[in-house]
Amino acid sequence: MGDPLYAVLLLFAGLIGSVVLYWLYHWLLKRAEKTESKIDDILVAATGKPLIITILVVTVYLAIVSSGIIPPKYEYILDSKYLNAFYIIIGAWVASSFSYNFIHLYGRWMASRTESEVDDRIIDVLEIAVKYVIWFIAFLLILSTLDIDITPLLAGAGIAGVAVALAAQDLLSNFFGGALIVMDKPFKMGDRIKIDNYLGDVISVGPRSTRIQTLDYQLLTIPNSKIANSVIINYALPEVRLKIKIPVSVAYGSDVKRVKEILLEIANEAVERSEYVLNDPAPTVYFLEFADSSLNFTLVVWAKAFNMAWDVQDFINTRIDERFREEGIEIPFPQMDVHIRKS
């Protein structure tokens, strides 16, 4: 015999818990809308309603079990495998909702930033495909949980599944790589970045690839999956100014103090006359090395932006050549390796 009073209390507790969870769900939705990232909106929307329904169904199930009101000949409906099937449905609901909203939000955002309509078609296919795949897997799991033989279904879907998986592998890896770029924000449009040996300005981030315009004005297309697994140098973050180190060599016998004075004078002149050099941080000069045939210095200046490096170097190097000629400071020829082959 069951305990009807306990069943009523359990059902009442479940109803109260569902109401509290419903209130918390809407509160979290409002909080998520205020954040910059949209991933929390997607997560709350995907889990809120399924969790509320789960609380209601599980408490009703437990109340019925504990009440003893089900006749013995119908007790088979209380078998735990049916509850497990319900859990699979809820899990598929959460996964399907999250995947669809994730692809819809980030995929549409990325596709809108490209001129091609192919990216929009890819997002359309992904939005539909992800739902069908998740619910098909859930359907197979439910049949297996209910002790229904799914071998024929697996055999029929196996070959098609392998073919689809192989065809979509690159597409999915590039899409999720692009979504990670959007969420993690290692760069944005217009930033100058370096990936492996490629240097250029970001002009678009699409569902499949990121396009970079190199310094030679060539268009470079890199798969998002490669970018997601690469080391990225961003010259525009955390700020656009760029530290420039200019190596300078003079011959032995040169006056070190005078060389440093001249280099600082040139740097300060660049601050005053050039529109590219900052005065804060102030330019600095370091005497770093007694090399084999030269005394080596490094002049450090700060350019106002990452795309001004060549202008700064051109101005300063030109003035160094002029001032050193005026001051009689010798710039040594680079030492060359000479290999003599013995006959």
C-alpha positions as CSV (number, residue, x, y, z in Angstrom):
1,M,0.0,0.0,0.0
2,G,1.2,3.5,-0.8
3,D,1.1,6.6,1.3
4,P,-1.5,9.1,-0.3
5,L,-0.5,11.9,2.1
6,Y,3.2,11.6,1.1
7,A,2.2,11.5,-2.6
8,V,0.1,14.7,-2.2
9,L,3.0,16.5,-0.4
10,L,5.4,15.4,-3.1
11,L,3.1,16.6,-5.8
12,F,2.6,19.9,-4.0
13,A,6.4,20.3,-3.6
14,G,6.9,19.6,-7.3
15,L,4.3,22.3,-8.2
16,I,6.0,24.9,-5.9
17,G,9.4,24.0,-7.3
18,S,8.1,24.4,-10.9
19,V,6.7,27.8,-10.1
20,V,9.9,28.9,-8.5
21,L,11.9,27.6,-11.4
22,Y,9.6,29.3,-13.9
23,W,10.2,32.6,-12.1
24,L,14.0,32.0,-12.0
25,Y,13.9,31.1,-15.7
26,H,12.4,34.5,-16.7
27,W,14.7,36.3,-14.3
28,L,17.8,34.7,-15.9
29,L,16.5,35.5,-19.4
30,K,16.3,39.2,-18.4
31,R,19.8,39.1,-16.9
32,A,21.2,37.3,-20.0
33,E,19.8,40.0,-22.3
34,K,21.9,42.6,-20.5
35,T,25.2,40.8,-21.1
36,E,27.3,41.4,-24.2
37,S,27.6,37.7,-25.1
38,K,24.6,35.8,-26.5
39,I,25.7,32.3,-25.5
40,D,24.1,32.7,-22.0
41,D,20.8,33.7,-23.7
42,I,20.9,30.6,-25.8
43,L,21.8,28.4,-22.8
44,V,19.0,29.7,-20.6
45,A,16.4,29.5,-23.4
46,A,17.4,26.0,-24.3
47,T,17.3,24.6,-20.7
48,G,14.6,26.6,-19.0
49,K,11.3,25.1,-20.2
50,P,12.6,21.5,-20.5
51,L,13.8,21.7,-16.9
52,I,10.4,23.0,-15.7
53,I,8.6,20.2,-17.5
54,T,11.1,17.7,-16.1
55,I,10.4,18.8,-12.5
56,L,6.6,18.5,-13.1
57,V,6.7,15.1,-14.8
58,V,9.2,13.5,-12.3
59,T,7.3,14.7,-9.3
60,V,4.0,13.4,-10.8
61,Y,5.7,10.1,-11.5
62,L,7.1,9.8,-8.0
63,A,3.7,10.8,-6.5
64,I,1.9,8.1,-8.5
65,V,4.5,5.5,-7.5
66,S,4.3,6.4,-3.8
67,S,0.5,6.7,-3.8
68,G,-0.2,3.1,-4.8
69,I,-3.3,4.1,-6.9
70,I,-2.2,2.2,-10.0
71,P,-3.8,-1.3,-10.2
72,P,-1.3,-4.2,-10.2
73,K,-2.1,-5.1,-13.8
74,Y,-1.1,-1.6,-15.0
75,E,2.0,-1.3,-12.9
76,Y,4.2,-2.0,-15.9
77,I,3.7,1.7,-17.0
78,L,5.7,2.7,-13.9
79,D,8.8,0.8,-15.2
80,S,11.9,3.1,-15.0
81,K,12.6,2.6,-18.7
82,Y,9.7,4.8,-19.6
83,L,11.1,7.5,-17.3
84,N,14.5,7.0,-18.9
85,A,12.9,7.5,-22.3
86,F,11.4,10.7,-21.1
87,Y,14.9,11.9,-20.0
88,I,16.1,11.2,-23.5
89,I,13.4,13.3,-25.0
90,I,14.2,16.2,-22.7
91,G,17.9,15.8,-23.5
92,A,17.2,15.9,-27.2
93,W,15.0,18.9,-26.7
94,V,17.7,20.8,-24.9
95,A,20.4,19.8,-27.4
96,S,18.3,20.5,-30.4
97,S,17.2,23.9,-29.1
98,F,20.7,24.9,-28.1
99,S,22.3,23.8,-31.4
100,Y,19.6,25.4,-33.6
101,N,19.7,28.8,-31.8
102,F,23.5,28.7,-31.7
103,I,23.8,28.1,-35.4
104,H,21.0,30.6,-36.1
105,L,22.5,33.4,-34.1
106,Y,26.2,33.1,-34.9
107,G,25.8,31.5,-38.3
108,R,23.4,34.2,-39.5
109,W,25.7,36.9,-38.1
110,M,28.7,35.5,-39.9
111,A,26.8,34.9,-43.1
112,S,25.5,38.5,-43.1
113,R,29.1,39.8,-43.2
114,T,29.9,38.1,-46.5
115,E,28.6,39.0,-50.0
116,S,28.1,35.5,-51.2
117,E,24.7,33.8,-50.8
118,V,26.4,30.4,-50.4
119,D,27.0,31.0,-46.7
120,D,23.3,31.7,-46.1
121,R,22.4,28.5,-47.8
122,I,24.9,26.6,-45.7
123,I,23.3,28.0,-42.5
124,D,19.8,27.0,-43.8
125,V,21.0,23.4,-44.3
126,L,22.8,23.3,-40.9
127,E,19.8,24.6,-39.0
128,I,17.6,21.8,-40.4
129,A,20.2,19.1,-40.4
130,V,21.2,19.5,-36.7
131,K,17.6,19.0,-35.6
132,Y,17.1,15.9,-37.7
133,V,20.3,14.4,-36.6
134,I,19.7,15.0,-32.8
135,W,16.1,13.7,-32.9
136,F,17.1,10.7,-35.0
137,I,19.7,9.7,-32.4
138,A,17.2,10.3,-29.6
139,F,14.7,8.1,-31.4
140,L,17.2,5.3,-31.7
141,L,18.1,5.7,-28.0
142,I,14.4,5.6,-27.0
143,L,13.8,2.4,-29.0
144,S,16.9,0.8,-27.4
145,T,15.7,1.9,-23.9
146,L,12.3,0.3,-24.6
147,D,14.0,-3.0,-25.6
148,I,13.1,-2.6,-29.2
149,D,15.6,-4.0,-31.7
150,I,17.2,-1.2,-33.6
151,T,19.7,-3.3,-35.6
152,P,17.8,-2.9,-38.9
153,L,17.6,0.9,-38.5
154,L,21.3,1.1,-37.6
155,A,22.3,-1.0,-40.6
156,G,20.2,1.2,-42.9
157,A,21.4,4.4,-41.5
158,G,25.0,3.4,-41.0
159,I,26.3,3.8,-44.6
160,A,24.4,7.0,-45.1
161,G,25.5,8.3,-41.8
162,V,29.2,7.7,-42.5
163,A,28.9,9.3,-45.9
164,V,27.2,12.4,-44.5
165,A,29.6,12.6,-41.6
166,L,32.6,12.5,-43.9
167,A,31.1,15.1,-46.2
168,A,30.1,17.4,-43.4
169,Q,33.3,17.0,-41.3
170,D,35.2,20.0,-42.8
171,L,32.0,22.1,-43.0
172,L,31.1,21.6,-39.4
173,S,34.7,22.1,-38.1
174,N,34.9,25.3,-40.0
175,F,31.5,26.5,-38.8
176,F,32.2,25.9,-35.2
177,G,35.7,27.3,-35.6
178,G,34.1,30.5,-36.8
179,A,31.6,30.5,-34.0
180,L,34.5,30.2,-31.5
181,I,36.2,33.2,-33.2
182,V,33.0,35.2,-32.8
183,M,32.6,34.2,-29.1
184,D,36.3,34.4,-28.1
185,K,36.9,37.6,-30.1
186,P,40.7,37.2,-30.7
187,F,40.3,39.8,-33.4
188,K,37.6,42.0,-35.1
189,M,37.1,43.5,-38.5
190,G,40.0,45.8,-39.5
191,D,42.5,44.4,-37.1
192,R,45.9,43.5,-38.3
193,I,46.8,40.0,-37.4
194,K,49.5,37.4,-38.0
195,I,48.6,33.7,-38.3
196,D,51.5,31.4,-38.9
197,N,53.5,33.4,-41.6
198,Y,50.5,35.3,-42.9
199,L,50.1,39.0,-42.0
200,G,47.2,41.2,-43.0
201,D,44.0,43.0,-42.1
202,V,40.8,41.1,-41.3
203,I,38.1,42.0,-43.8
204,S,35.4,39.3,-43.0
205,V,34.7,36.3,-40.8
206,G,32.3,33.8,-42.5
207,P,30.8,30.5,-41.6
208,R,33.5,28.6,-43.5
209,S,36.6,30.9,-43.6
210,T,38.1,34.2,-42.6
211,R,39.4,36.6,-45.2
212,I,42.5,38.7,-44.7
213,Q,43.9,41.4,-47.0
214,T,47.7,41.1,-47.0
215,L,50.0,44.1,-47.0
216,D,50.5,43.5,-50.7
217,Y,46.7,43.9,-51.2
218,Q,46.1,40.2,-51.9
219,L,43.1,38.4,-50.5
220,L,44.0,35.5,-48.2
221,T,41.2,33.0,-47.3
222,I,42.0,30.8,-44.2
223,P,39.6,28.0,-43.0
224,N,38.2,28.8,-39.6
225,S,39.2,25.4,-38.2
226,K,42.8,26.3,-38.9
227,I,42.5,29.7,-37.2
228,A,40.8,28.2,-34.2
229,N,43.9,25.9,-33.7
230,S,46.6,28.5,-34.5
231,V,48.5,31.1,-32.5
232,I,47.2,34.5,-33.5
233,I,49.2,37.8,-33.0
234,N,46.8,40.8,-33.0
235,Y,48.6,44.1,-33.6
236,A,45.5,46.1,-32.9
237,L,44.8,44.8,-29.4
238,P,44.8,45.7,-26.6
239,E,45.6,49.0,-28.3
240,V,46.6,50.2,-31.7
241,R,50.0,51.7,-30.8
242,L,53.0,49.7,-31.8
243,K,56.5,49.4,-30.2
244,I,59.2,49.7,-32.8
245,K,62.8,48.6,-32.2
246,I,65.3,50.0,-34.7
247,P,68.8,48.4,-34.6
248,V,71.8,50.7,-35.1
249,S,75.4,49.7,-35.5
250,V,78.5,51.9,-35.4
251,A,82.2,51.2,-35.9
252,Y,84.5,50.5,-32.9
253,G,86.1,53.8,-31.7
254,S,82.8,55.7,-32.0
255,D,81.8,57.8,-29.0
256,V,79.1,55.8,-27.3
257,K,77.6,58.7,-25.4
258,R,77.5,60.9,-28.5
259,V,75.8,58.1,-30.5
260,K,73.1,57.7,-27.9
261,E,72.6,61.5,-27.8
262,I,72.2,61.7,-31.6
263,L,69.7,58.8,-31.6
264,L,67.6,60.4,-28.9
265,E,67.7,63.7,-30.8
266,I,66.5,62.0,-33.9
267,A,63.7,60.2,-32.0
268,N,62.6,63.5,-30.4
269,E,62.7,65.1,-33.8
270,A,60.5,62.4,-35.1
271,V,58.0,63.1,-32.3
272,E,57.9,66.8,-33.2
273,R,58.0,66.6,-37.0
274,S,56.4,63.2,-37.8
275,E,52.7,62.5,-37.3
276,Y,53.5,58.9,-36.7
277,V,55.5,58.9,-33.4
278,L,54.3,59.2,-29.8
279,N,56.0,61.1,-27.1
280,D,54.5,58.9,-24.4
281,P,56.1,56.5,-23.8
282,A,59.2,58.5,-24.5
283,P,61.8,57.2,-27.0
284,T,64.8,55.3,-25.4
285,V,68.2,54.1,-26.6
286,Y,70.0,51.0,-25.4
287,F,73.7,50.1,-26.0
288,L,73.3,46.3,-26.1
289,E,76.3,44.6,-27.7
290,F,80.0,44.5,-28.5
291,A,79.8,42.6,-31.8
292,D,82.6,41.3,-33.9
293,S,82.9,44.4,-36.0
294,S,80.5,46.9,-34.5
295,L,78.9,48.4,-31.5
296,N,75.2,47.6,-31.5
297,F,72.4,49.9,-30.2
298,T,68.6,49.7,-30.3
299,L,66.4,52.7,-30.6
300,V,62.9,52.2,-29.2
301,V,60.0,54.4,-30.3
302,W,56.2,54.0,-30.2
303,A,54.2,54.4,-33.4
304,K,50.7,55.8,-33.1
305,A,49.2,52.8,-34.9
306,F,50.3,49.4,-36.1
307,N,50.1,50.4,-39.8
308,M,52.7,53.2,-39.4
309,A,55.7,51.1,-38.7
310,W,57.4,51.5,-42.1
311,D,56.8,55.3,-42.1
312,V,58.4,55.6,-38.7
313,Q,61.4,53.4,-39.7
314,D,61.9,55.3,-43.0
315,F,61.9,58.7,-41.3
316,I,64.3,57.6,-38.5
317,N,66.7,55.6,-40.6
318,T,67.0,58.4,-43.1
319,R,67.8,60.9,-40.4
320,I,70.3,58.5,-38.8
321,D,72.2,58.2,-42.1
322,E,72.2,62.0,-42.5
323,R,73.3,62.8,-38.9
324,F,76.0,60.1,-38.8
325,R,77.5,61.5,-42.0
326,E,77.5,65.0,-40.5
327,E,79.0,63.8,-37.2
328,G,81.6,61.5,-38.9
329,I,80.3,58.4,-37.3
330,E,81.1,55.4,-39.3
331,I,78.4,52.7,-40.0
332,P,80.4,49.5,-40.6
333,F,79.7,47.2,-43.6
334,P,78.0,44.0,-42.7
335,Q,80.4,41.2,-42.2
336,M,80.1,38.6,-44.9
337,D,81.0,34.9,-44.6
338,V,83.6,33.9,-47.1
339,H,84.0,30.1,-47.8
340,I,87.2,29.0,-49.5
341,R,87.0,25.6,-51.1
342,K,90.2,23.6,-51.0
343,S,91.2,22.0,-54.2
